[in-house]
Amino acid sequence: MKVTLQMGPSFARAADELGSMGRSLLDAASEGLGEAVKLAANKVSSDYISGQSLKVRTGSLRRAVDGWLESDFEGVVGVAEGSAVSKYAWLLGDEEKTITPKKGKFLTIPVGENLTGAGVARFISPRQVPDGFFVKTKGRLLFGYKRGKRGKFRPLFVLVKSVFVQGSGALADGVLDSLDGMAGAIEDSIARKIGTN
């Protein structure tokens, strides 16, 4: 998932009309756009990859969000192609997916004691739990364990046939929230390069 930002065609035309100072203006604008996309990427990472819609567990997706220039006047905010988290980058957009099992009949969703404080599963599969068993309650299939004959059942997995996942929209929201700062970065770069305030 990437958001692309471009300077309009009228910008290049205006720079051409300025003659020799136009080249300095183009260089400054390009440099400022590079700073602007970095600023937007930082905003997305720090303020939009968290909360209910996109919870952070390992931080890999957050670290993968970056800003870079694809050409002098085209900047990109997103996750680079071939990144280790590319298969999860769609979560930054508004795409919807229904996830189904690749093998078998059910997806195993870790719950309860099977999750660490960060939300990472202690057991990947029910096969890793030595004394576990399946229980069907209220239309749900659970897998867990019980200590002793009078002990309470403790679920470790919920088994489902599919899961619907909605993207968070974090990338677009973060970039839109950064527009003022991005415009400021471009203006500051131009002011530094051509000496106007």
C-alpha positions as CSV (number, residue, x, y, z in Angstrom):
1,M,0.0,0.0,0.0
2,K,1.5,3.4,-1.1
3,V,0.3,6.9,-1.4
4,T,1.9,8.9,-4.2
5,L,2.3,12.7,-4.1
6,Q,3.2,14.7,-7.2
7,M,3.9,18.4,-7.9
8,G,1.5,19.7,-10.5
9,P,2.4,20.5,-14.2
10,S,2.0,24.2,-13.5
11,F,4.8,24.1,-11.0
12,A,7.4,23.0,-13.5
13,R,6.0,25.6,-16.0
14,A,6.3,28.4,-13.4
15,A,9.9,27.3,-12.6
16,D,10.8,27.4,-16.4
17,E,9.5,31.0,-16.6
18,L,11.9,32.0,-13.7
19,G,15.0,31.2,-15.8
20,S,18.2,30.5,-13.8
21,M,16.5,30.9,-10.5
22,G,13.9,28.3,-11.7
23,R,16.5,25.5,-11.4
24,S,17.2,26.4,-7.8
25,L,13.5,26.5,-7.1
26,L,13.1,23.0,-8.7
27,D,16.0,21.6,-6.6
28,A,14.6,23.1,-3.4
29,A,11.1,21.8,-4.1
30,S,12.4,18.3,-4.7
31,E,14.5,18.4,-1.6
32,G,11.5,19.7,0.4
33,L,9.2,17.0,-1.1
34,G,11.7,14.4,0.1
35,E,11.5,15.8,3.7
36,A,7.7,16.1,3.4
37,V,7.2,12.4,2.6
38,K,9.5,11.4,5.5
39,L,7.5,13.6,7.8
40,A,4.2,12.0,6.6
41,A,5.6,8.5,7.1
42,N,6.7,9.4,10.6
43,K,3.2,10.7,11.3
44,V,1.6,7.5,10.1
45,S,4.0,5.3,12.1
46,S,3.7,7.3,15.4
47,D,0.0,8.3,15.4
48,Y,-2.0,5.9,13.1
49,I,-0.6,2.4,13.6
50,S,-2.2,1.8,17.0
51,G,-5.6,1.6,18.6
52,Q,-8.6,-0.6,17.8
53,S,-8.3,-0.8,14.1
54,L,-4.6,-1.7,13.9
55,K,-3.0,-3.0,17.1
56,V,0.8,-3.2,17.3
57,R,2.4,-6.5,18.3
58,T,5.9,-6.7,16.9
59,G,6.2,-3.2,15.4
60,S,7.5,-4.6,12.1
61,L,4.8,-2.9,10.0
62,R,5.3,0.4,11.9
63,R,9.0,0.3,11.2
64,A,8.4,-0.6,7.5
65,V,6.4,2.6,6.7
66,D,8.7,5.0,5.0
67,G,8.7,8.0,2.6
68,W,10.9,8.3,-0.5
69,L,11.2,10.0,-3.8
70,E,10.5,8.1,-7.0
71,S,11.5,11.0,-9.2
72,D,12.3,14.7,-8.6
73,F,8.7,15.7,-8.1
74,E,7.0,12.4,-7.1
75,G,7.1,11.3,-3.5
76,V,5.7,8.1,-2.0
77,V,4.6,7.2,1.5
78,G,4.1,3.5,2.2
79,V,5.8,0.1,2.5
80,A,8.4,-0.6,-0.1
81,E,7.9,-3.6,-2.5
82,G,9.7,-6.7,-1.3
83,S,9.6,-5.6,2.4
84,A,9.4,-8.4,5.0
85,V,5.9,-7.1,5.9
86,S,4.6,-6.6,2.3
87,K,1.9,-9.2,2.8
88,Y,0.4,-7.2,5.7
89,A,0.8,-3.7,4.1
90,W,-2.8,-3.9,2.8
91,L,-3.9,-3.3,6.4
92,L,-2.7,0.3,6.1
93,G,-5.4,0.9,3.4
94,D,-9.1,0.4,3.3
95,E,-9.1,-3.0,1.5
96,E,-11.3,-5.7,2.9
97,K,-10.4,-9.4,3.0
98,T,-12.0,-12.6,4.1
99,I,-9.4,-15.0,5.3
100,T,-10.0,-18.8,5.0
101,P,-7.9,-21.8,5.9
102,K,-5.4,-22.9,3.3
103,K,-5.4,-26.4,4.7
104,G,-8.1,-28.0,6.8
105,K,-11.5,-26.8,7.7
106,F,-10.9,-24.2,10.4
107,L,-8.7,-21.2,11.2
108,T,-7.4,-21.4,14.8
109,I,-7.6,-18.0,16.5
110,P,-5.5,-17.8,19.7
111,V,-7.4,-16.4,22.7
112,G,-7.2,-16.1,26.5
113,E,-4.1,-17.6,28.2
114,N,-2.7,-18.4,24.8
115,L,-1.9,-14.8,24.2
116,T,1.0,-12.8,25.7
117,G,0.5,-9.3,26.9
118,A,1.6,-8.1,23.4
119,G,-1.0,-10.4,21.8
120,V,1.4,-12.9,20.4
121,A,0.3,-16.6,20.6
122,R,2.2,-18.9,22.9
123,F,1.0,-21.9,21.0
124,I,0.6,-21.7,17.2
125,S,-1.5,-24.8,16.9
126,P,-3.7,-27.0,19.1
127,R,-1.3,-29.8,18.3
128,Q,1.3,-28.1,20.5
129,V,-0.9,-28.4,23.6
130,P,-0.3,-31.8,25.3
131,D,-3.6,-32.1,27.4
132,G,-6.0,-30.1,25.3
133,F,-9.4,-31.0,23.9
134,F,-12.2,-29.5,21.8
135,V,-15.5,-28.2,23.3
136,K,-18.6,-26.9,21.4
137,T,-20.5,-24.2,23.2
138,K,-23.2,-21.8,21.9
139,G,-22.4,-22.6,18.3
140,R,-18.6,-22.0,18.8
141,L,-15.9,-24.6,18.6
142,L,-13.2,-24.0,21.2
143,F,-9.9,-25.8,22.1
144,G,-8.4,-25.6,25.5
145,Y,-7.5,-27.5,28.6
146,K,-8.7,-28.1,32.2
147,R,-6.7,-28.8,35.3
148,G,-8.1,-31.5,37.5
149,K,-11.6,-33.1,37.4
150,R,-13.3,-30.0,38.9
151,G,-11.2,-27.4,37.2
152,K,-12.6,-24.7,34.9
153,F,-12.2,-25.1,31.1
154,R,-9.7,-22.5,29.8
155,P,-9.9,-21.8,26.1
156,L,-6.7,-21.4,24.1
157,F,-8.2,-21.3,20.6
158,V,-11.5,-20.4,18.8
159,L,-11.9,-22.4,15.6
160,V,-13.7,-20.6,12.8
161,K,-14.3,-21.2,9.1
162,S,-13.3,-17.7,8.0
163,V,-12.4,-14.2,9.3
164,F,-13.4,-10.9,7.8
165,V,-10.7,-8.2,8.1
166,Q,-11.1,-4.5,7.3
167,G,-8.1,-2.4,6.5
168,S,-7.5,0.5,8.9
169,G,-7.1,3.4,6.5
170,A,-4.1,4.5,8.5
171,L,-1.9,5.5,5.6
172,A,-4.3,7.9,3.9
173,D,-5.4,9.3,7.3
174,G,-1.8,9.9,8.4
175,V,-0.8,11.5,5.1
176,L,-3.9,13.8,5.0
177,D,-3.3,14.8,8.6
178,S,0.3,15.7,7.6
179,L,-0.6,18.0,4.7
180,D,0.1,21.2,6.5
181,G,3.5,20.0,7.8
182,M,4.4,18.7,4.4
183,A,3.6,22.0,2.7
184,G,5.7,23.7,5.4
185,A,8.6,21.4,4.7
186,I,8.5,22.2,1.0
187,E,8.2,26.0,1.7
188,D,11.1,25.9,4.2
189,S,13.3,24.1,1.8
190,I,12.6,26.7,-0.9
191,A,13.2,29.5,1.5
192,R,16.6,28.0,2.5
193,K,17.7,27.3,-1.0
194,I,16.7,30.6,-2.7
195,G,17.0,32.8,0.3
196,T,13.5,34.1,0.7
197,N,11.5,34.2,3.9
